[in-house]
Amino acid sequence: MSTPDREFSGLLTVVAVAMVDADGRVLLQRRPEGTSMAGLWEFPGGKVEPGELPEAALIRELREELGVDVEAACLAPATFASEALGDRHLLLLLYACRKWKGIPQPLHAPELRWVRPVEMHRLPMPPADRPLIGLIEALL
C-alpha cells in the first residue's frame, strides 16, 4: 500500500445528473453567487449526506434544486470524476436521466440552460465537470 503524498481530511461524495431531453440536449445550471465557483455551469446535483445512498441523494437534490421528481430506475450510472480540493477529495458520480416528472425550474440556481454536449466545451465549468463532457458526447 502506498503512502499518500499529501494530507487528506476526507472524501466529499457528490452526485450529479446529465438530464437529456428529447432533442439530445443536456440541462446545466449556473452556480449561484456566494458559492464556490460562482457563475460556472454545472450538472444539477449535490452532496451525498452521511448514510444516504447516491441515488436517493440525487433524487432529493433534483426535487430541491429543480422541482422535478425522478425515480431511481430512471437514473443510469454514466461516469465519475475524481478531483483534489485542498485537503479534501471530490468524488463526483454522474448519472444520465431521460425521464422525469415536472418541468425543471431554477429553484436554487440563478439560471438553467439546455445545451448540446458539444456546446459545453465553450462554457465555463468546474474542473471536475470538464473531463465528463467528452464522455457525455459519446453516450449521446
Steps between C-alpha positions, in 0.01 A plus 500: 500500500642836401525802727299807393712796391282752683274530803146378442211602724215329320315397193220725374254291300282698262233374259398675181286427199507554127127550439450438128192633320334360186727719281821360654571814702635488856382722785763712674460744786707805591656499847354781715695801626647450846591136434833352401549517123210747471384565145632175356267258319454155652290186488217517758557304819662531839666343800422151624410525869644247751306174480326601176517292184625690193177448305288617794721810533459581133122455512489733804728759338299507175179557695662779707694669218274452197157400635495177299436144611720218377472129573817309585435263207535801264853584622768321299858516635704671228850588624689663785767760566761516775649839591719631783344788696765625738518253789178326386431292193192522277345187355233607249257227392322595178174336397300536180123549507251524214175480697369719783175656618459876492669787322844591636497837674801694635403476869855552632702591191461839334472342155444170318602429142436208263811446286633248253802314641735659245397846630624414851863536382443878466337548841691571821458185711659370823822301451336172606222539240722578199637147443144365502397697189663263252347201672155659483554569129588133445195378695258718308 
